[in-house]
């Protein structure tokens, strides 16, 4: 079984940049902020030991690939 790899905001931003998704730190922070219902745009959580926002690398990548598939399905044929 593969060991999970947890990333902080800066590391998550770096992983996305390697995929060609260049975001500012503020954009990453906004994706990690909770909305009025307590939900986040990306599955960040507060690490119980470091008390910093973290995300599992595979969850981050999965979220982006899922949105890409949804976008491709929503294309209108010409």
SVG drawing of the C-alpha trace seen along z (x, -y; Angstrom):
<svg xmlns="http://www.w3.org/2000/svg" viewBox="-24 -36 31 38">
<polyline fill="none" stroke="black" stroke-width="0.4" points="0.0,0.0 1.3,-3.4 2.1,-5.8 0.1,-9.1 2.1,-12.2 0.7,-15.3 1.5,-18.8 1.3,-22.2 0.0,-25.2 3.3,-26.0 4.1,-22.4 0.6,-22.0 1.1,-25.1 4.5,-23.8 2.9,-20.4 0.2,-22.2 2.8,-24.5 4.7,-21.3 1.4,-20.4 1.2,-23.8 -1.4,-25.2 0.3,-28.4 -1.5,-29.8 -0.5,-32.6 -0.2,-31.8 -3.4,-33.9 -5.3,-31.7 -4.2,-28.6 -5.2,-30.2 -8.6,-31.0 -9.1,-27.4 -8.2,-26.3 -10.5,-28.8 -13.8,-27.5 -17.0,-29.0 -20.1,-29.9 -21.1,-26.2 -17.6,-25.1 -16.6,-23.5 -13.4,-24.1 -12.9,-24.2 -10.1,-21.7 -9.9,-19.0 -7.4,-20.7 -7.5,-19.9 -5.8,-21.2 -2.9,-18.9 -3.5,-17.9 0.2,-18.0 1.5,-21.1 -1.8,-22.9 -1.2,-23.9 -3.3,-23.3 -2.4,-20.1 -3.8,-18.2 -3.0,-14.6 -1.1,-14.8 -3.3,-12.2 -6.5,-14.1 -5.2,-17.3 -4.4,-15.7 -7.6,-13.8 -9.6,-17.0 -7.9,-18.7 -8.3,-15.6 -12.0,-15.3 -12.7,-18.9 -10.8,-18.4 -13.0,-15.4 -16.2,-17.3 -15.1,-20.2 -14.4,-17.8 -17.9,-16.3 -19.5,-19.7 -18.0,-20.7 -20.6,-21.6 -20.1,-20.0 -19.7,-22.5"/>
</svg>
